[in-house]
Amino acid sequence: MSALWNSSPQVTPTSRQPSDVLESRLFHRLLVLGNAAANWPPVVAVIPVAIAVGVTGIIWWVKTGDVIPSAWAGITLLLFIAADGLILLSLPRLRISFGPVAPQWYILAMPRLAVGCLLAFVTQWTGTTAALAGLLTLNAIALFALLWGALWEPSRVGVSRVTLHLHNPTSQATPVRLLHISDVHVERIGRREETLLQRIRETHPDVILVTGDYINLSYVDDPTSRMHARKFLEDLCDEAAGLSPPPPIYAVLGSPPVDRNSASLFEGLPIRLLRNEIALVEAHPGCSLALIGVDCSHDVQQDATQLEKLASETPKGVPRILMYHSPELMPLASRLGIELYLCGHTHGGQIRLPLYGALVTSSQLGKRYEMGLYCEGNTHLYVSRGVGLEGLCAPRVRFLCPPEIILWQLYCPARSTAARPL
């Protein structure tokens, strides 16, 4: 049990000075704070939950004046919270996720306990029986959602297909099959990573672009996770080499808290890591694309200055594709007329509600660009839902937000005679 509870050692940078804007934000600080229980033994971790359930039972007893309904409320909460823990413990065995259990378990227990307390206060209007029935029903719905979000949806890596015409090419042009991958967040190579490699074989791309976040935030400094992330990149290269013709692979780094040490993962691999630079790709004979790779610091002003400089250096008449981890440069990219902007970072929220969408995006622009395709002026932005899962205390679940890779069919104009490979 203890081995599963703390599925692998982690080194979390809780004592470092913030390295970028993202680490200084409240959301990231809460993730770090909530992860404090990551290495607690199971016996210790259970104590706060038991106390919270006991307090909820006391609230029921005070509000109803009867010990029986308070006991039923406590038992109901204990059973469902225990079920949550069993589901989380199963994830490493099922090779879905490998994060420590306690922090996620606490996050999942909090809404159950909050609903339990709230229903105790409404018993005076609904009656005790109706309130208990509501407690059972809501918890059962939440359990079903967790089963879906933890066991089923995270491994369903889909291929989203988008067609885009660049510079009004002729209808006879051969489309470029461009595959966009983002936010792999490797903990260990599991079912999701294996499915991703299978999808690459099936899509047979001409070019592969990867937009950052290669290791799960919980395991940035964990040697085993880094070894698995390197192995994944090697497997990606092997899959590309097995295609005919082999597609070139280009990548950028993601958020500094995640990818501050990731550049070394690419050493010796046939992947070109773009660090504030431009690459001119001849995707098909006579069809060129200018890839602009910008390091993401989440300092929008700093990164915007870098983008303006690079955009001014791209060859005339060649469609430009911006690779930047986050959607926060979209206002500038649209003013610069960059044709295609590929990013991730938001995970599409990872947990979405019907009609409302993403609960959290971790973007400075909030929900403005949370998921999918946006068009402003001549610029098309695609915010990938990504492949992996958020780390630290965030539950390793996806709900109404399955992982994706994006296969673009780009119809390109004939290459300008002014364009030369960079």
Steps between C-alpha positions, in 0.01 A plus 500: 500500500775744594685433173186576301410798714833668423544343159842650431737746663468858397695818544270798499657847480314643798798690639635654179444860411232531228667467161221655295170686520306174518668386821417830666128469431251388764390192304852356487563581866181315595613197297830498686333550840245227434778260408652512851339165587665320205739296713288450810450134599143370452426485874585867544322609181173335607480695828393842357231333288365305798489818707320692221240223462450499877445877502246466219315233700492731803351778285225258392435405860476865606264588215274193523524428872520130415809279505366252240500732195834645608644146506355423156644824361845418640491141371390617155784749476756250629400239242514737206825664611651153547383409148681808369818381666469152351457646151809717543697202630404302190640754252866387518400135465293590193793709364280810473667728755780467751456800728490481882152434633454708816495853346255394229287314754466811714395713202232246406378472861451873545188542278345184648546639851375844396181350353456292814516808721270700272231231500508489880399867501208447260343212693265746672337571161538168316472257788765254613406217263509720191833652604654156552364387163653810341833427668500145366395605149750783462785286628407217264499741205839631608635145524382421148664820374827400669487151349457657157753777553773288661468157340358560153547846352873566571610214272270588208754689290305632202603660172337835428513582128509856370536629143650842431574680172803729520528803271218373274695224321373329188264208552757269337749556786600193699411545868767479766407260781627679810464325835487714816573340841500687829521449878610138515584534874668161534495343845579150376445353155151354526192429295454861391852536363472168316169607346656830393778320313239282331308809388818639343535185292138526390512868399822473297592871528738698279620716792469457879492803731511471881415800718645427841445355848675164477502391867224504758533789743519261797810330359708774341809396698426128526774303313262215413243734348771676303620163372146412390455841334824448309382150401175647372689749282719219370189295417352805325812524285486126427136527391588791272798314356274204421275712276570555133618765458602567862342827620730757662423583863518849650436594861494788746520500878196551721447674831822558701372315810454191283771526236777685679722191462342347190738633233750228590240233414547585131878459489606261224145460364390593146259758638574867439426693817420859402623745765394845378586418143353437156506184288398493135344164414445373149198287586439409136696586185417862431323553834685666788393586854681732742491361855547761772593338831483725807600400854210544741580697815138611560635854512279618215690823435836323485374219278309743276821695439672180397214408265502842332873466435470152351192583294688787336774257395282243324525477120244692297209307355548190717213398733606534863418254777557615857593230753456638851379303798220731620224693315596832664673643189187478284420877504849576367506205259177620338640853462810355336285297263658165593298240315502217755572498874531163675505468878368305797545574872131526597425127461158628391440534872543122538171505693214666313137558584217500245425852368769661720809320374838509675503552875865609496734582210818627676518765229542871569222552246261279696233334286558723196693223322433186697476223237478438130503724193482881504532742211585869526581687181726277292625303803373156594575390856459144620516437876558128546334308781835325528574138574606474865369601839573785740725414794548581868166479688280530190294181452631290211166511320349631181128567476332602173852588382675193349865525395565590140756545229414717200554403139500802273450487126672816385454610142805713425587741223799444277825595671621851450828527309621724784474220751814311595542227766611627841 
